[in-house]
Amino acid sequence: MAEAPPSKSCKLDLGAPKFSPGGFGQFQVELSWHLTCDSVKELATIFGFPPAKFDRVKRDSLEFVRLLVAEGVITPADISTLISALKSINQAGIASTVQQSFDRNRITEIEKEDLDVLLPELQRKLSVFVKALKKGFSRRYSGVRLIPFLYGTWYCVNDIFVESKLEVFDNTKQKQDPSRRTSVTSRHEIFTRSLRENIIIVEGEPGFGKSTLLLQFAYDWCTSSTQSPLKDVDIFILIRLKEINDTPTLFDAIRMLLPDDLPLTSQDIGDIITSGHWKVVIALDGYDEYLGTEERATDIDRITQGRILTDCIVVITTRPSCLPKLQSPNASHFKLSGFEKQMQEEYIDKAITFSMTTRRGKEFTIGRLQENVILWDICQVPFFFATFVHMSSISAGKQELNSVTSYFSFMLACFFSHLGSKEVADTRPIAPPTTTEDPEQRRLIAKLAFLGLAGKEVKLRWTQADLIQQLGQSCYNRYINAGVLLEEEHRTFQAVSGSHADSQIVVETYARFFHKTFQEFYAAYHIAYLAENQSVEVVKNILSKLDLNDLQYVLRFACGLRPTAARLVQTYLSTLGDAGRKCSILCLMEQQGVDINETVAYLCRNAVTINNRDSKFLQRSKIQLLHAASQRNVISVSHLSLIDCFRAVESNRESLLLSSGLQLPRLDTLQRLNINFGIGGDLRCIAGAILDYTARCASLKYLELSVLPFFGKSVLLPWSFEVNGTLATLHRQNCIVRWPDCSMTHVGFRVYVKWRLNLLSGKWEDEDNGAEMTETYYRQVASLLEIQV
């Protein structure tokens, strides 16, 4: 309904206040909540607003309210004209609600004169508010537990925090543009970059450190870190969205962060935040875990729609598959992209040195990772890397970890193997007293995990009583002790006499999985059990309930746990077209020791694309898929596109080197190869080597060297090639070598010529008329590309 406010460029300068606490300004905001598109249109007609004014406000109810103020329809003293108009369009119910809002927020002339007197009182409340926030955040950032089963071992976030790879999106550029994402050197740039809107999105895959980043921001603010721009912020608020699904308002959620006996109400907090007198940053953690409600818009919805708190900087973290739908495309957008080697070494230096008495060398740990390229890719995810490092420092032996599933299985085995240690044994009684996972108990928690993700109602946490009832006390204790489940106190508002105004805070113990990925792993076990014990149709129906974007790990884990489940999952994914193909490739890499020919053949029938935007793990998975097809010699790879990820040809001409450092081996069953070079450039030095590699791909029939189409330029290849054995081989293979040339003429018109290499003469010929490229034309192309020839 509401359109985002006009773009503004700011850093952390939140500007002058728009509305005073409560009062007429607050009434205007509340009025905008009740106006629909239809009611705005009807009211505009009644009040005779000209089309020019109506066009400006028809999609933004708050802007319409401002127009009502400007036209004198509503004033701080009188809204009777609006009330009459609402009743005339059969909106008596809304008219009554609006009148109540006006009466509740009304400030008399005398009260307005007293605002200068009220401000010192608001400042006193601010001091109490900030002190309580910092005390609460201090407990949170000082109580980080890295390994679930290490009871009594807590860390300060600043002692273990390491800057991970961070990128920023340029929303003015097309998604295919490689330069749309650029690296950011520090987390501080999230706030210091010029902001066109007040909302900042930070996306990251599971385990990439979104929550840890926000906790570090809380530390920066509480300690007034001199390097952090947050030192200039008056109020910083961090809220875990999964904890406020049943909270009436955002201000109620903030109140629950504070001690029960603190002399501040939700209204006081709202007055402080919306006053506009102070710089406010609100961090909302885990939008992908926020359930909200379908019945009504919540405060979180209103924030993303630009309807409330537009003078506050709002940071929202989420998975890429669950980005909030913003009214404006101008929100700042960042992406956490993982841990590189330098970051991994820094983490070991910080976390292992002072936290483990049996520290092993950094070189040894990094060496173990480098020995296993699959494990190395997995550990680009910060959470996986941190867990591996700590498990390595306390676990003997060497494990074969060649998939995400095997990694998680090893990790959970470590958790349960420590049930016999003293610090865990003293927690809660369990039966039987073994240090391995009980299969029957695993079935119980697997079903619970699955229904929580794919049931009628998404559940990421349960009350302690409910969970004990479903699992049994012994099972519950075992998973709590192992660290798979985590207990938390949750505070909610409970009405005393049916009125929210008379509500009180109730504290209840809840339990959740230590990380959402743990819940996804156990949900996959449920699919594996069903695949072995239920009909194919039952399993297909279960799979159809999974959100492919959000719950990809569930399917990948299921394929790694049971061959039966893998076959059913891959069959299901094959019905989803392009949407299922990427997931299918990742699932394939989880399947160990099973026949994968059918899946490989299906995936290779369609074009396979390796993009510079793909994660290294996904790139490696695609390369393994292509290599598997090539090794079998009976599975044809129809089409491979390399998008802005080519770096060089290896000296033996048997493989291509990608910008990620991975190698693409010779593919004997590849039919067609397209290499796109981003924004173009001079390829004269490496073109011959590319042809040498092509000639070694025995089945290749087509090679095209070009740029991404929207750039409208070209690469520069040699004017001619020496007629040699490479060209002769390509001729015997009936291979077509093309060079699409998209250039500009001297009068500014775009010319697109498809050049085809004559493999007998080594010259380029126009594909349409067979005319040979002249040296003059070649020099013109080079000149347009600003390349000296």
C-alpha positions in Angstrom: 0.0 0.0 0.0 2.5 2.6 1.2 5.2 3.8 -1.1 8.7 4.3 0.4 9.6 7.8 1.4 11.7 9.8 -1.1 15.3 8.7 -1.3 17.8 10.5 0.9 21.5 10.2 1.2 22.8 9.8 4.7 25.2 7.9 6.8 24.2 7.9 10.4 22.7 11.4 10.4 19.1 10.7 11.1 18.0 14.3 10.6 15.5 16.4 12.5 12.4 14.9 14.2 9.3 14.5 12.1 6.8 13.9 15.0 6.8 14.7 18.6 6.3 11.8 21.1 2.7 10.6 20.8 0.5 13.5 19.8 -0.7 14.5 16.3 2.3 13.0 14.6 1.7 9.6 16.1 -2.0 9.9 15.2 -1.0 10.5 11.5 1.1 7.3 11.5 -1.7 5.3 13.1 -4.3 6.8 10.6 -2.2 5.6 7.7 -2.4 2.0 8.9 -6.2 2.0 8.5 -6.4 3.6 5.0 -6.7 1.1 2.1 -6.1 1.9 -1.6 -9.9 2.0 -2.2 -10.6 4.3 0.8 -7.8 6.7 -0.3 -9.3 6.9 -3.7 -12.9 7.5 -2.4 -11.7 10.1 0.1 -9.6 11.9 -2.5 -12.8 12.2 -4.6 -14.9 13.5 -1.7 -12.3 16.2 -0.8 -11.9 17.2 -4.5 -8.1 16.7 -4.7 -6.9 17.4 -8.2 -5.5 14.4 -10.2 -1.9 15.7 -9.9 -2.1 15.5 -6.1 -3.9 12.2 -6.1 -1.3 10.6 -8.4 1.4 11.5 -5.9 -0.3 9.8 -3.0 -2.5 7.0 -4.3 0.0 4.3 -3.4 1.1 5.8 -0.1 -1.4 6.1 2.7 1.0 8.1 4.9 1.6 10.6 2.1 -2.1 10.9 1.7 -2.4 11.7 5.5 0.2 14.4 5.0 -1.9 15.8 2.2 -5.0 15.8 4.5 -2.9 17.9 7.0 -1.7 20.3 4.3 -5.2 20.8 3.0 -6.6 21.4 6.5 -8.9 18.4 6.5 -7.4 17.2 9.8 -5.7 19.4 12.4 -4.4 18.8 15.9 -7.7 20.1 17.2 -10.3 18.7 14.8 -10.8 15.6 12.6 -14.6 15.8 12.3 -14.5 16.4 8.5 -12.5 13.2 8.0 -14.8 11.2 10.3 -17.9 12.3 8.4 -16.3 11.4 5.1 -15.4 7.9 6.4 -18.9 7.3 7.5 -20.3 8.5 4.1 -18.3 5.7 2.4 -19.6 3.1 4.8 -16.5 2.9 6.9 -18.1 3.6 10.3 -15.9 1.0 11.9 -12.7 2.6 10.7 -14.1 6.0 11.6 -14.6 4.8 15.2 -11.1 3.4 15.4 -9.6 6.6 14.0 -11.5 8.7 16.5 -10.2 6.6 19.3 -6.7 7.0 18.0 -7.1 10.7 17.8 -8.4 11.0 21.3 -5.6 8.8 22.7 -2.9 10.8 21.0 -4.4 14.3 21.3 -2.2 17.0 22.7 -3.9 20.2 23.8 -2.4 23.6 23.1 -1.3 23.8 26.8 0.3 20.3 26.5 2.2 21.4 23.4 3.6 24.4 25.2 4.8 21.9 27.9 6.8 19.8 25.4 9.9 21.7 26.4 9.2 20.7 29.9 8.6 17.0 28.9 11.8 16.7 27.0 14.1 16.5 30.1 11.8 13.7 31.4 12.2 11.9 28.1 16.0 12.3 28.4 15.9 10.8 31.9 14.0 7.8 30.5 16.5 7.6 27.7 19.4 7.3 30.2 17.6 4.5 32.0 16.8 2.8 28.7 20.3 2.9 27.3 21.8 1.7 30.6 19.5 -1.3 30.7 20.1 -2.2 27.0 23.9 -2.1 27.5 23.7 -4.3 30.6 21.5 -6.9 28.7 23.7 -6.9 25.6 26.8 -7.3 27.8 25.4 -10.6 29.0 24.6 -11.7 25.5 27.9 -10.8 23.8 29.9 -12.2 26.8 28.1 -15.6 26.6 28.9 -17.0 23.2 29.2 -20.8 23.2 31.1 -22.1 20.2 30.7 -25.8 20.7 27.4 -26.9 22.0 28.6 -29.7 24.3 31.3 -27.5 26.0 29.2 -26.5 29.0 30.6 -23.8 31.1 32.9 -22.5 28.3 31.8 -19.1 27.2 33.5 -16.4 25.1 33.2 -12.7 24.5 32.2 -12.2 20.9 35.0 -9.6 20.4 37.6 -12.3 21.4 36.6 -14.7 18.6 35.1 -12.4 16.0 36.9 -12.3 12.6 35.9 -10.2 9.7 34.6 -12.5 7.0 34.3 -11.8 3.3 31.7 -9.0 2.8 30.4 -7.7 -0.5 28.0 -4.8 -1.4 25.5 -4.8 -4.2 25.2 -1.9 -6.6 21.4 -1.9 -7.2 21.8 0.5 -10.2 23.5 -2.3 -12.2 22.0 -5.3 -13.9 22.2 -8.7 -12.0 24.4 -10.2 -14.7 26.9 -7.4 -14.4 30.1 -8.9 -12.7 30.9 -5.5 -11.3 27.5 -5.3 -9.5 29.2 -6.9 -6.4 32.3 -5.3 -4.9 34.3 -6.3 -1.8 34.0 -4.4 1.4 37.1 -4.2 3.6 35.3 -3.8 7.0 32.0 -4.4 8.7 32.0 -0.6 9.6 31.3 0.2 5.9 27.8 -1.2 6.4 27.1 2.1 8.2 29.7 4.5 6.7 28.6 4.0 3.1 26.1 6.6 1.8 22.6 5.3 2.5 19.8 6.2 0.1 17.2 4.6 2.4 17.1 3.8 6.1 17.0 0.0 5.6 20.2 -2.1 5.3 20.0 -5.8 4.2 22.7 -8.2 5.1 22.2 -11.6 3.5 24.2 -14.8 4.0 23.7 -18.5 3.7 23.3 -20.7 6.8 26.3 -20.5 9.0 27.9 -17.5 7.4 27.9 -15.5 10.7 24.9 -13.1 10.4 24.0 -13.3 14.0 27.6 -13.1 15.2 28.0 -9.9 13.1 25.1 -8.2 14.8 26.3 -9.3 18.2 29.7 -7.7 17.4 27.8 -4.6 16.5 26.2 -4.7 19.9 29.7 -5.0 21.5 31.0 -2.1 19.4 28.1 0.1 20.6 28.2 -0.9 24.2 31.9 -0.3 24.5 31.9 2.9 22.3 34.6 1.3 20.1 36.6 4.2 18.6 36.8 2.5 15.2 33.1 1.9 14.9 30.6 4.5 13.6 28.2 3.1 16.2 30.0 5.1 18.9 28.0 8.1 17.6 24.7 6.3 17.9 22.5 7.0 20.9 20.4 3.9 20.9 21.3 0.4 19.4 18.7 -2.4 19.7 19.2 -6.0 18.7 16.2 -8.3 18.3 16.1 -11.9 17.3 13.0 -12.1 15.1 12.3 -15.7 15.8 11.7 -14.7 19.4 9.0 -12.1 18.8 6.5 -14.0 16.6 3.8 -13.8 19.3 4.7 -10.3 20.5 2.0 -7.6 19.9 4.3 -4.7 18.8 7.9 -4.0 18.2 8.0 -1.8 21.3 6.7 -4.7 23.4 9.5 -6.8 22.0 12.0 -4.2 23.0 10.5 -4.0 26.4 11.0 -7.7 26.9 14.8 -7.2 26.4 14.8 -5.2 29.7 14.4 -6.2 33.4 10.9 -6.7 34.6 11.2 -4.1 37.3 12.6 -1.4 35.1 10.4 1.7 35.4 9.7 2.0 31.6 6.7 0.9 29.6 6.4 0.0 26.0 4.8 3.4 25.4 7.9 5.1 27.0 10.1 3.1 24.6 8.0 4.1 21.7 8.1 7.8 22.7 11.9 7.7 23.0 12.5 5.9 19.6 9.9 7.9 17.6 10.8 11.3 19.1 13.4 12.0 16.4 15.7 13.6 19.0 18.2 10.7 19.0 20.1 8.6 16.5 18.7 5.1 16.6 19.9 1.8 15.0 17.6 -1.2 15.1 19.1 -4.6 14.2 16.6 -7.3 13.3 18.3 -10.7 13.2 16.9 -13.6 11.2 14.2 -12.4 8.9 14.1 -15.9 7.4 13.0 -17.2 10.8 10.3 -14.6 11.4 6.9 -16.1 10.9 4.7 -13.0 11.3 1.0 -13.5 10.7 -1.2 -13.7 7.6 -4.1 -12.1 9.3 -2.7 -8.6 9.8 0.4 -6.5 9.0 3.0 -6.5 11.8 5.4 -3.8 12.8 8.1 -5.7 10.9 6.0 -5.6 7.8 5.4 -1.9 8.3 9.2 -1.3 8.7 10.0 -3.1 5.4 7.2 -1.1 3.7 8.6 2.2 4.8 5.6 3.0 6.9 7.1 3.4 10.4 10.5 4.1 11.9 11.7 5.8 8.8 14.0 8.0 10.9 15.8 5.0 12.3 18.6 2.9 10.6 17.2 -0.6 10.4 19.6 -3.6 9.7 17.9 -6.8 8.6 19.8 -10.1 8.3 18.4 -13.0 6.3 19.1 -15.9 4.0 19.3 -15.1 0.3 16.2 -17.2 -0.3 14.1 -15.1 2.1 14.8 -11.4 1.3 12.1 -9.0 2.6 9.9 -7.4 0.0 10.8 -3.8 0.3 8.8 -0.9 -1.2 11.9 0.8 -2.5 14.8 -0.8 -4.4 17.3 1.7 -2.9 18.0 -0.2 0.4 21.7 -0.9 1.0 22.4 -4.5 0.3 25.4 -6.5 1.6 26.3 -10.2 1.4 28.4 -12.3 3.7 30.5 -14.6 1.4 32.5 -16.8 3.7 36.0 -17.4 5.2 39.2 -17.2 3.2 42.5 -18.7 4.3 43.7 -15.5 6.0 40.5 -15.2 7.9 40.7 -18.9 9.0 44.2 -18.4 10.3 43.2 -15.3 12.2 40.3 -17.2 13.8 42.6 -20.0 14.9 45.0 -17.5 16.4 42.2 -15.7 18.3 39.9 -18.6 19.4 42.2 -21.6 19.9 45.2 -20.0 21.5 43.4 -18.9 24.7 40.4 -21.3 24.7 42.0 -24.8 24.4 44.6 -26.3 26.7 45.6 -28.9 24.1 46.0 -26.5 21.2 47.3 -27.9 18.0 49.3 -25.9 15.5 47.6 -23.6 13.0 49.6 -25.2 10.2 48.4 -28.7 11.2 44.8 -27.7 11.1 45.0 -25.8 7.9 47.0 -28.6 6.4 44.2 -31.1 7.2 41.8 -28.9 5.3 44.0 -28.5 2.3 44.5 -32.3 2.1 40.7 -32.6 1.5 39.4 -30.2 -1.1 35.8 -31.0 -0.3 36.3 -30.3 3.3 38.2 -27.1 2.4 35.2 -25.9 0.5 32.8 -26.8 3.3 34.9 -24.8 5.7 34.5 -21.6 3.7 31.3 -21.4 5.8 32.5 -19.8 9.1 30.2 -21.8 11.3 31.4 -25.1 9.8 35.1 -24.0 10.0 34.8 -22.9 13.6 33.2 -26.2 14.6 35.8 -28.2 12.7 38.7 -26.3 14.3 37.4 -26.8 17.8 36.6 -30.5 17.2 40.0 -31.0 15.7 41.7 -29.6 18.7 40.0 -32.0 21.1 39.4 -35.1 18.9 42.0 -37.6 17.8 42.1 -39.4 14.5 41.6 -38.5 10.9 38.2 -38.5 9.3 37.2 -38.9 5.6 34.9 -36.0 5.2 33.9 -35.6 1.5 30.4 -34.2 1.7 28.4 -31.8 3.9 26.4 -34.8 5.1 29.5 -36.7 6.2 30.8 -33.6 7.9 27.5 -33.2 9.9 27.5 -36.9 10.8 31.0 -36.6 12.1 30.2 -33.4 14.0 27.1 -34.9 15.7 29.0 -38.1 16.5 31.5 -35.9 18.4 28.7 -34.2 20.3 27.4 -37.5 21.5 30.8 -39.0 22.2 31.3 -36.3 24.8 28.2 -37.3 26.8 30.5 -39.3 29.1 32.8 -36.4 29.9 32.6 -35.0 33.4 31.2 -31.5 32.6 28.4 -33.1 30.6 27.7 -36.1 32.9 26.9 -33.7 35.7 24.1 -32.0 33.9 21.0 -34.2 33.5 20.4 -37.9 33.9 20.0 -39.9 30.7 19.2 -43.5 29.9 20.6 -45.6 28.4 24.0 -44.1 29.5 25.7 -44.5 26.1 27.9 -42.1 24.2 26.3 -42.8 20.8 23.0 -41.6 19.4 20.1 -43.9 20.0 18.3 -44.8 16.7 14.8 -44.7 18.2 15.4 -41.4 19.9 16.7 -40.0 16.6 13.5 -41.0 14.8 11.5 -39.0 17.4 13.6 -35.9 17.0 13.8 -36.3 13.2 10.0 -36.3 12.9 9.8 -33.3 15.2 12.4 -31.4 13.2 10.7 -32.2 9.9 7.2 -31.2 11.1 8.7 -28.0 12.4 10.0 -27.0 9.0 7.3 -28.5 6.7 4.3 -29.0 8.8 1.1 -26.9 8.8 2.8 -24.4 11.1 6.5 -23.6 10.9 8.1 -24.2 14.3 11.7 -23.4 15.2 11.2 -23.7 19.0 9.0 -25.5 21.4 8.0 -25.0 25.0 10.0 -27.3 27.3 6.8 -29.0 28.5 5.6 -29.7 24.9 9.0 -31.1 23.8 9.3 -33.4 26.8 5.8 -34.7 26.1 6.7 -35.4 22.4 10.2 -36.8 23.0 10.1 -38.2 26.5 12.3 -36.9 29.4 15.3 -39.2 28.7 15.4 -38.3 25.0 15.0 -34.6 25.8 17.8 -34.7 28.3 20.1 -36.5 25.9 19.8 -34.0 23.1 20.1 -31.1 25.6 23.2 -32.6 27.1 24.8 -33.3 23.7 24.1 -29.7 22.6 21.9 -30.5 19.7 19.0 -28.7 21.5 19.4 -25.5 23.4 17.2 -24.1 26.2 16.3 -20.5 26.3 14.1 -18.3 28.5 11.4 -16.6 26.5 9.4 -13.6 27.7 5.9 -12.9 26.5 3.1 -10.5 27.3 0.0 -12.1 28.8 -3.2 -10.1 29.3 -4.4 -10.1 32.9 -8.0 -8.8 32.4 -8.4 -9.2 28.6 -6.7 -5.9 27.9 -3.2 -5.4 26.5 -2.9 -2.4 28.7 -3.2 -4.6 31.8 -0.7 -7.2 30.5 2.3 -8.6 32.3 5.5 -10.3 31.3 5.5 -14.1 31.6 8.8 -16.1 31.5 8.7 -19.6 30.0 11.5 -22.0 29.1 11.7 -23.0 25.4 14.0 -25.3 23.5 15.3 -25.1 20.0 18.0 -26.7 17.8 21.4 -25.1 18.4 21.4 -23.9 14.8 18.7 -24.1 12.1 21.0 -26.3 10.0 20.8 -28.9 12.8 17.1 -29.0 12.5 17.4 -29.4 8.7 19.8 -32.3 9.2 17.4 -34.2 11.4 14.5 -33.3 9.1 16.4 -35.1 6.4 16.6 -38.2 8.5 12.8 -38.2 8.6 12.7 -38.2 4.8 15.3 -41.0 4.8 13.2 -43.1 7.1 10.0 -42.5 5.0 11.9 -43.4 1.8 12.7 -46.8 3.2 9.3 -47.5 4.8 6.7 -45.6 2.8 5.4 -45.7 -0.8 6.9 -43.5 -3.5 3.7 -41.4 -3.6 3.8 -40.7 0.1 7.4 -39.5 -0.1 6.7 -37.3 -3.2 3.9 -35.7 -1.3 6.2 -35.0 1.6 8.9 -33.5 -0.6 6.4 -31.2 -2.3 5.8 -29.5 1.0 9.4 -28.3 1.2 10.4 -24.8 0.1 13.2 -25.6 -2.4 14.9 -22.2 -1.9 14.8 -22.1 1.9 15.2 -25.8 2.8 17.8 -26.9 0.2 20.0 -28.4 2.9 17.2 -30.9 3.9 17.2 -32.4 0.4 21.0 -32.5 0.2 21.3 -34.2 3.6 18.6 -36.7 2.7 20.6 -37.7 -0.4 23.7 -38.2 1.6 22.0 -40.2 4.3 20.2 -42.9 2.3 20.5 -44.1 -1.4 16.8 -44.8 -1.4 16.1 -41.2 -0.4 18.6 -39.9 -3.0 16.8 -41.7 -5.8 13.4 -40.3 -4.8 14.7 -36.8 -4.2 16.5 -36.7 -7.5 13.4 -37.9 -9.3 11.4 -35.2 -7.6 13.9 -32.5 -8.5 13.9 -33.6 -12.1 10.3 -32.4 -12.3 11.1 -28.9 -11.3 13.0 -27.7 -14.3 15.6 -25.1 -13.8 14.6 -24.5 -10.2 15.5 -28.1 -9.3 18.6 -28.4 -11.4 21.0 -26.4 -9.2 19.8 -28.2 -6.1 20.1 -31.6 -7.9 23.8 -30.9 -8.6 24.5 -30.2 -5.0 22.5 -33.3 -4.0 24.5 -35.3 -6.3 27.7 -34.4 -4.5 26.2 -35.9 -1.3 25.6 -39.3 -2.8 28.3 -41.7 -1.8 28.9 -45.2 -3.3 25.7 -45.3 -5.3 24.9 -45.4 -9.0 24.4 -41.8 -10.2 24.5 -42.3 -14.0 20.9 -41.6 -14.5 21.1 -38.3 -12.5 24.3 -37.2 -14.2 22.8 -37.9 -17.7 19.6 -35.9 -16.8 21.7 -32.9 -15.5 24.0 -32.9 -18.5 21.1 -32.9 -21.1 20.6 -29.2 -20.3 23.1 -26.4 -20.3 25.5 -26.3 -17.3 26.6 -22.8 -16.3 29.6 -22.0 -14.1 29.3 -18.4 -13.0 31.8 -16.2 -11.1 28.9 -15.5 -8.7 28.7 -19.2 -7.8 30.2 -20.3 -4.5 33.4 -22.3 -4.7 31.6 -25.3 -3.4 28.9 -25.0 -6.1 31.6 -24.5 -8.8 33.4 -27.6 -7.6 30.1 -29.6 -7.6 29.5 -28.6 -11.2 33.0 -29.6 -12.3 32.6 -32.9 -10.6 29.4 -33.5 -12.4 31.0 -32.7 -15.7 34.0 -34.9 -14.9 31.8 -37.8 -13.9 30.0 -37.6 -17.3 33.2 -37.4 -19.2 34.8 -40.4 -17.3 31.8 -42.6 -18.2 32.3 -41.8 -21.9 28.6 -42.6 -22.6 27.1 -39.5 -21.0 27.0 -36.5 -23.3 27.4 -33.0 -21.9 25.3 -30.9 -24.2 26.4 -27.4 -23.4 28.8 -25.7 -20.9 28.9 -21.9 -20.3 31.7 -20.2 -18.4 30.4 -16.8 -17.3 33.2 -14.4 -16.3 35.1 -17.0 -14.4 37.9 -18.0 -16.9 41.4 -17.2 -15.9 43.9 -19.2 -18.0 44.7 -22.4 -19.8 47.0 -24.8 -17.9 50.4 -25.3 -19.6 49.6 -28.9 -20.5 46.5 -27.7 -22.3 44.5 -30.5 -20.5 42.5 -28.1 -18.2 41.2 -24.6 -17.8 42.0 -22.6 -14.7 39.0 -20.6 -13.3 39.2 -17.4 -11.3 38.3 -19.3 -8.2 41.5 -21.3 -8.5 39.6 -24.5 -9.5 40.6 -26.5 -12.6 38.2 -27.6 -15.3 39.6 -30.8 -16.8 39.4 -32.0 -20.4 35.8 -33.1 -21.0 35.7 -35.8 -23.7 31.9 -35.8 -24.0 31.3 -32.1 -24.1 29.4 -30.9 -27.2 29.4 -27.1 -26.9 31.5 -24.6 -25.0 30.7 -20.9 -24.5 33.3 -18.8 -22.7 32.0 -15.3 -21.7 34.6 -12.8 -20.6 32.7 -10.3 -18.6 33.4 -6.8 -20.0 35.8 -8.1 -22.7 39.5 -7.5 -23.4 42.5 -8.6 -25.3 42.6 -12.4 -25.7 45.2 -12.6 -28.5 47.9 -14.1 -26.2 45.7 -17.0 -24.9 43.3 -17.7 -27.8 45.7 -20.3 -29.2 45.9 -22.1 -25.9 42.1 -22.1 -25.7 41.9 -23.8 -29.1 44.5 -26.3 -28.0 42.3 -27.3 -25.0 39.2 -27.4 -27.3 40.9 -29.8 -29.7 41.6 -32.2 -26.8 37.9 -32.4 -26.0 37.1 -35.2 -28.5 33.4 -34.6 -28.9 33.4 -30.8 -29.0 31.4 -29.4 -32.0 31.1 -25.7 -31.1 33.2 -23.1 -29.4 32.2 -19.5 -28.9 34.3 -16.7 -27.3 32.3 -13.6 -26.4 31.3 -11.1 -23.7 28.1 -10.8 -21.7 25.6 -9.4 -24.1 24.4 -6.3 -22.2 27.9 -4.8 -22.3 27.7 -4.2 -26.1 31.4 -4.7 -26.7 33.7 -7.6 -27.7 36.8 -9.5 -26.9 39.7 -9.1 -29.3 41.0 -12.4 -30.8 43.9 -12.7 -33.3 43.2 -11.5 -36.8 44.3 -15.0 -38.0 45.7 -18.3 -36.7 48.6 -20.4 -37.9 47.3 -23.4 -39.7 48.6 -26.2 -37.6 47.7 -29.5 -36.0 45.2 -27.9 -33.6 43.1 -26.5 -36.4 43.4 -29.7 -38.3 42.0 -31.6 -35.3 39.2 -29.2 -34.9 38.4 -29.6 -38.6 38.3 -33.4 -38.3 35.9 -32.9 -35.4 33.7 -30.7 -37.5 34.0 -28.1 -34.8 32.6 -24.6 -35.3 34.6 -21.7 -33.7 32.7 -18.5 -33.5 33.5 -14.9 -32.4 30.4 -12.7 -32.1 31.7 -9.1 -32.6 29.4 -6.4 -31.2 31.0 -3.0 -31.9 30.0 0.6 -32.6 30.2 2.2 -36.0 31.5 5.7 -36.6 27.9 7.0 -36.7 27.0 5.4 -33.4 24.9 2.5 -34.6 25.5 -1.0 -33.1 26.8 -3.6 -35.5 26.6 -7.3 -34.6 28.7 -9.6 -36.8 29.0 -13.3 -36.3 32.6 -14.3 -37.3 33.4 -18.0 -38.0 36.9 -19.3 -38.1 37.9 -21.0 -41.3 39.8 -24.0 -39.9 41.6 -24.6 -43.3 42.9 -21.0 -43.7 43.0 -19.8 -40.1 41.0 -16.6 -41.2 37.8 -15.2 -39.8 34.8 -15.2 -42.2 31.4 -13.5 -41.9 29.0 -16.3 -41.1 26.2 -14.7 -43.2 28.0 -14.0 -46.5 31.4 -15.8 -46.2 33.4 -12.5 -46.6 36.8 -12.6 -45.0 37.6 -10.1 -42.2 39.8 -7.4 -43.6 42.8 -6.0 -41.7 41.3 -2.6 -41.8 38.1 -3.8 -40.1 40.1 -5.6 -37.5 42.0 -2.5 -36.6 38.8 -0.6 -36.3 37.5 -3.1 -33.8 40.7 -2.9 -31.8 40.5 0.9 -31.8 36.9 0.8 -30.5 38.1 -1.5 -27.8 41.0 0.8 -27.1 43.6 -1.9 -27.8 46.8 -1.2 -29.6 47.5 -3.6 -32.5 
